[in-house]
């Protein structure tokens, strides 16, 4: 076989691998979105940043492998790699990984909930006690103010008589 044909086959294989890699990385973005819900603006922003990064990576591959010349079989190779990955692995990978991470998060939350339960209970008791103290403080301040006002009036009356 001619060396040119071998180079073209390698270029096709590298474009297929690039498509698989791009889809694999995008699956991690999908897992992130499943774990933490996003508003549509942030989903669009993530997609924009991702696809700009992918465009730079594809351009770099084209530049290194083919001197920057766009070959349509490379585009079809990348699309074929994406399709192969998505059909064979993609959907199952996202579901399995996101469910595993959700279960781990659930277990960690339960453990921290168990560990911090006494602290939360103590904080609730402190809050209740401080509310009671605040009410009593208001009554005490009002009572003290009234008594001081009476004392000041009596002092004024006493001073005015003398």
C-alpha positions as CSV (number, residue, x, y, z in Angstrom):
1,X,0.0,0.0,0.0
2,X,1.1,3.5,-0.7
3,X,2.4,5.6,2.2
4,X,-0.1,8.4,1.2
5,X,-3.1,6.0,1.6
6,X,-1.7,4.8,5.0
7,X,-1.4,8.4,6.1
8,X,-5.0,9.1,5.0
9,X,-6.2,6.0,7.0
10,X,-4.4,7.2,10.1
11,X,-5.9,10.6,9.6
12,X,-9.4,9.1,9.3
13,X,-8.8,7.0,12.5
14,X,-7.6,10.0,14.4
15,X,-10.7,12.0,13.3
16,X,-12.9,9.0,14.5
17,X,-11.0,9.0,17.8
18,X,-11.5,12.8,18.1
19,X,-15.2,12.3,17.6
20,X,-15.3,9.6,20.3
21,X,-13.2,11.8,22.7
22,X,-15.5,14.9,22.1
23,X,-18.6,12.9,22.9
24,X,-17.0,11.3,25.9
25,X,-16.1,14.7,27.4
26,X,-19.6,16.0,26.6
27,X,-21.1,13.0,28.5
28,X,-19.3,14.3,31.6
29,X,-21.0,17.6,31.0
30,X,-24.4,15.8,30.8
31,X,-23.6,14.0,34.0
32,X,-22.8,17.3,35.7
33,X,-26.2,18.7,34.4
34,X,-28.0,15.6,35.8
35,X,-26.5,16.1,39.2
36,X,-26.9,19.8,39.4
37,X,-29.9,21.4,37.6
38,X,-29.0,24.4,35.5
39,X,-31.0,27.3,34.1
40,X,-31.2,27.5,30.4
41,X,-28.8,30.4,30.2
42,X,-26.0,28.5,31.9
43,X,-26.7,25.3,29.8
44,X,-26.3,27.5,26.7
45,X,-23.1,29.1,28.1
46,X,-21.6,25.7,29.0
47,X,-22.5,24.4,25.5
48,X,-20.9,27.4,23.9
49,X,-17.7,27.1,25.8
50,X,-17.5,23.4,25.2
51,X,-18.0,23.7,21.4
52,X,-15.5,26.5,21.2
53,X,-13.0,24.3,22.9
54,X,-13.9,21.4,20.6
55,X,-13.5,23.6,17.5
56,X,-10.0,24.6,18.7
57,X,-9.1,21.0,19.3
58,X,-10.4,19.9,15.9
59,X,-8.6,22.8,14.2
60,X,-5.4,21.8,16.0
61,X,-5.8,18.2,14.9
62,X,-6.4,19.4,11.3
63,X,-3.4,21.7,11.5
64,X,-1.1,19.0,12.8
65,X,-2.3,16.1,10.7
66,X,-3.3,17.7,7.4
67,X,-1.7,21.2,7.4
68,X,-4.9,22.9,8.2
69,X,-6.8,21.7,5.2
70,X,-10.4,20.7,5.8
71,X,-11.1,17.2,4.5
72,X,-14.7,16.2,4.5
73,X,-13.9,12.6,5.2
74,X,-12.3,13.9,8.5
75,X,-15.6,15.6,9.4
76,X,-17.5,12.4,8.5
77,X,-15.0,10.4,10.5
78,X,-15.5,12.6,13.6
79,X,-19.3,12.3,13.2
80,X,-19.0,8.6,12.7
81,X,-16.9,8.4,15.9
82,X,-19.5,10.4,17.8
83,X,-22.3,8.2,16.5
84,X,-20.5,5.0,17.3
85,X,-19.7,6.1,20.8
86,X,-23.2,7.4,21.5
87,X,-24.9,4.2,20.2
88,X,-22.6,1.7,22.0
89,X,-21.6,3.4,25.2
90,X,-22.9,7.0,25.6
91,X,-26.4,6.6,27.0
92,X,-25.6,3.8,29.4
93,X,-22.5,5.5,30.6
94,X,-24.3,8.7,31.5
95,X,-27.1,6.9,33.3
96,X,-24.7,4.6,35.3
97,X,-22.2,7.2,36.3
98,X,-24.9,9.8,37.3
99,X,-26.8,7.2,39.4
100,X,-23.6,6.0,41.1
101,X,-22.6,9.6,42.0
102,X,-26.2,10.4,43.2
103,X,-26.1,7.3,45.5
104,X,-22.7,8.4,46.8
105,X,-23.9,11.9,47.5
106,X,-27.0,10.4,49.3
107,X,-24.8,8.3,51.5
108,X,-22.4,11.2,52.3
109,X,-25.4,13.4,53.2
110,X,-26.8,10.7,55.5
111,X,-23.4,10.3,57.2
112,X,-23.0,14.0,57.7
113,X,-26.6,14.3,58.8
114,X,-26.0,11.7,61.4
115,X,-22.7,13.2,62.5
116,X,-24.1,16.8,62.8
117,X,-27.5,15.9,64.2
118,X,-26.4,16.7,67.8
119,X,-24.9,20.0,66.7
120,X,-28.2,20.9,64.9
121,X,-30.2,19.9,67.9
122,X,-28.0,22.1,70.2
123,X,-28.2,25.0,67.8
124,X,-32.0,24.8,67.8
125,X,-32.0,24.7,71.6
126,X,-29.7,27.8,71.7
127,X,-32.0,29.6,69.3
128,X,-35.1,28.8,71.4
129,X,-33.3,30.0,74.6
130,X,-32.1,33.2,72.9
131,X,-35.6,34.0,71.7
132,X,-36.9,33.5,75.3
133,X,-34.0,35.7,76.6
134,X,-34.8,38.4,74.0
135,X,-38.5,38.5,75.1
136,X,-37.5,38.7,78.7
137,X,-34.8,41.4,77.9
138,X,-37.5,43.5,76.2
139,X,-39.7,43.2,79.3
140,X,-36.8,44.0,81.5
141,X,-35.8,47.0,79.5
142,X,-39.3,48.3,79.5
143,X,-39.7,47.8,83.2
144,X,-36.3,49.4,83.9
145,X,-37.1,52.3,81.7
146,X,-40.4,52.9,83.5
147,X,-38.8,52.7,86.9
148,X,-36.0,55.1,85.9
149,X,-38.5,57.5,84.5
150,X,-40.4,57.4,87.8
151,X,-37.2,57.9,89.7
152,X,-36.2,60.9,87.6
153,X,-39.6,62.5,88.0
154,X,-39.4,62.0,91.8
155,X,-35.9,63.5,91.8
156,X,-37.1,66.5,89.8
157,X,-40.0,67.1,92.2
158,X,-37.7,66.8,95.2
159,X,-35.2,69.2,93.7
160,X,-37.9,71.7,92.7
161,X,-39.3,71.7,96.3
162,X,-36.0,72.6,97.8
